[in-house]
Amino acid sequence: MPRQFFSIRPTRSPQTHRWGLRSRASWLHAPALAIALGTAALVSSRIDNAEQAARAAFDNQRRVALLGEFEAAVLEAQNSHRAYLLAGTESSLDGYREGVRSFWGTYGELKHGGSDGEARTLAEVVTLFQRWQSSYAEPSIERRRTVARETLPRTGGPGVDNDALISSIREKTGTLRGEARSALEASSDRAHQAFATGKLAGILGPTALLGAMVAAGLWLALRTVKALDGLRAAADRFADGDLDVRADVAGSEETRAVAQAFNGMASQLSQRTARASLLTEIGETLQACASFDEACKVLAQVAPRLLPETSGALSVFNASRNAVLPVATWGAHLGEAQGFDPNDCWSLRKGRVHLYRPPRHGVSCPHVHGNDGHAAHVCIPMTAQGDPIGVLHLQFPENSSLHDVNDSVELATTAAERFVLALANLRLRDSLRDRSIRDALTGLYNRRYLEETLDREFGRAERSNQAVSIMVIDIDHFKRFNDQRGHEAGDAVLAHIGRLLAEFFRTSDIPCRYGGEEFVVVLPDAAISNAVHRAETLRDVVSAQTVEHRGTLLGPVTLSIGVASFPTNGSQPDEVLRSADAALYLAKKQGRNRVSVAPEETQPNCRPSMPTRRSAA
């Protein structure tokens, strides 16, 4: 429906034979009405232009974000391809494939809506990427499957320079992103110019209207002149930026109607201006946020200003997408917001806004708390590029009118559409940052991920009254491989052990590179007897194998393993880890190539000092 700035409700004149102001000045009504309607039409047109420019700015902002993802996909494919050539791990190859899929998926969105020049540049980027993929990436992957990485060339076939291709791709995507940013700035400037023009029309229109009425009021009553002076003063203050000023509704029937029309227009204009300014301010603040969590804190602070008289919560999917957890809440009517199952929200199930307005409209969402069924509430799904990331939930006071509810729903929907892209970009940035949890050489999780996992697994085991066992594994005489064969041979041994650990253990087990030549394996729901059996089997498997590096057998590799368990050897992750480490120390002291179990009354501090671990890459 088209938005209306104001509406004038006609009033009936009393049946009288006296000449009222309307009757006596009816011959002046046509010019005055034309000025008023022209002013309203001009102001409405300018604001519509501002809204169109703002929407264009939003589209350009989204295009800038997509170009960032476009370039990130190229970098992900290149880095994962390079990691695969270095380590030969399938996880790196998966990252390469994911980068290629992301490249084509983002290209599918970028190729619509841009200019002809942008389309040509995109086509050039695609051509370069296809050339890099077909002439260098794919052939080098195939060669890497059969030869060592040292024999792989840095370039593809004749005339193909890997680094030059990637540099050209990044240069052209940077050019596209710069053009998109320029378009974003231009659309923002157009929005400001349209708003300034509307403000100027608001100044000139009421002034012209007042001038015509003052000219006609030379022969009218003093009370009419005084009322018009008050209206003029209100219009001047409004034009000067005082958006809260309102005209006194006094005087004749006609002057009261004009004052009411002005007040209605001023109320809606001030409300829209305030909302537009606040939405712009929030959007700029979200763009400046450094993390997803920081953006959620910002939304919790500004949401009460944007949606007063409401209570609400912004909830997002967890990593496994089996629960929706609140990240920002506000208001007094909502109560304590809790996480909920995605199936408990009708908006997530339907993929669109779900409004419950008792007693006859819709059904209440099961996840709503603190609501006895008498208050309206709405759930708005937040979706970025077809992927739902969460839901915006609002509850209204019981005495809220239908107009207030609908107005808040419209505003909240607009806000959700504007904010979801910024939140999705921040979440993507956090996701890329989280990729540092993998060790590039072995493909196993690194020490930081191990620490996070231990806290989670110990908490789960404590709640379910289950055991958690830990193995600390050390490669025997690893320094000998480095000293006699070189660090590349040592890396080959580490990569071999990493692949073997990833294949040997269950999918629920968590093998990690702890540092240097030491590894840690977390075995959820495994008693210490089972862990010892698995450790002995692992030791036998490793000792029966040999590692080949550059056509040379590096000799047998043996392991020393220390095993400890929760809750037998401690109630905290660091206690059990120290117990397993002490058991490892005992195994090495007793001659290596064996499994040692931490006793129930382990004294982790009996080990003189923890070994110096080479930092995992």
Helices and strands as residue ranges (DSSP letters): H 21-24, H 26-87, H 90-110, H 116-132, I 133-137, H 138-144, G 149-151, H 162-216, G 217-219, H 222-239, H 253-288, H 292-306, E 311-317, E 324-330, G 342-344, H 346-350, E 354-356, E 377-384, E 387-395, H 402-434, G 435-437, H 447-464, E 468-475, H 478-485, H 487-504, E 510-515, E 518-524, H 528-543, E 546-549, E 552-556, E 559-566, H 573-589, E 595-597, G 604-606
